[in-house]
Every structure is written in C-alpha cells, then in structure tokens.
C-alpha cells in the first residue's frame, strides 16, 4: 500500500477531502519523525513501537568491486509490532 492509497482510504473512511486527509497523514508522519529525532520512542497501543537503536561499526564487502569497507556506527529507526498486530498478521 502506498502513501497515496492510505490518504485515499483515510479520506473515504473519515469523510474528509483528499487534501485534508493528506495533511493529516503528513502531520502524523512528521511528528513521528520529530519524536524519533529527539531520541524518544513512539508507542501506539495495540499497534507497535517506533524507536531508535544504535548500530555498531561493521565490516562489509562491496559486491561489484570486492573491496572491504567499514560502515560506521549510526542510529537507525526500528519498528517493533505490538501483540495485537502480531496476532492479526498470523
């Protein structure tokens, strides 16, 4: 499902215009990004948790050149599904 499809679905189910639904989806996603940028986590009860994790330095091999490089450690966003979501998907 694409963002455009989500916006259409939200517009239909919430009886909004596509523009209003698009703004709502954009604000929702932007706020998740803002909270993660601050280093906090986003917990959506019954759905899951968005959080930051530290990724350590790791050696990699570039496939087309066979060159060995080190990917520096960084932070990465991760999603951990909640129990109801896990149950629904099974």
N, C-alpha and C positions, 0 to 999 in steps of 0.2 A: 504494500500500500504506500502510495506517495503522499507527500505533504498536501498536494493539490486535492487528492481524494479525501484526505482527512478533513480538509477545510470544507469540501462539499458535504460530507457526512455531518459535520458539526452544524453547518448552515441549515441543513434539512431537519435534523433532529431537534435543534434548539430554536427553530423558527427565526433564524437570523438571515441577513443578507450575506452573500459570499464575502463581501468586503469586511463586514463586522466579524464574521467567523474567522477570516484570515488574520485580522488584527488580534483577536483573542488568542488564536493559536500562536501567533508570533510573540505576543507578550508572555504567554505561558512558557514557551521555549527559552526566550531571552532571560526570564527570571531564573530558570533552572541553571543556565549558563552563569549568571551573576552570582548565584549562591555557590556554585562549584568554584568559581574564580576566587571567592573569598576563602575557600578551603573548608567550607561546611558541607554537610550532606543534605540531600533532599529525600524525605521519606514520604511516600504516597501510600497510605494504609490500604492494604488489600491488593496493591499492585506491585510495589517494589521500592528499591532504594538506589538513588544515583549517588556515587561517592568518588572521591579521588584516591588513587593508590600510587605508591612510589614504585617506579620500575627501575631496577638496578642496571648498571652498565652490563652489556653483554656482547660477546664476540659474534660476528656474522660473516658469512661469505657471500659476496656479490655474485649471483649466478652466472651472468654473462662474461665477467672478467676473472672469476675465481679469486678475486682479491679479498683478503681478510681485513675487516674493519671492526672498530668498536662503536657500538651505538651507545651514546652517553645516557646516563640515568635521567629520568624525567618523571613528571606526574602524568597520569592517564585517567580519564573518566571511565568508570565502570558502572554497570547496572547489575544489581542483584535482585532477581524476582522474588516476590513475596509468596507465601504458601498458597493463597487463593489462586494466584496466577499460575503457579506450578501445577496445581490440581486441575485447573481449567484446560491447560495445554496437554496434559496426559491423556 
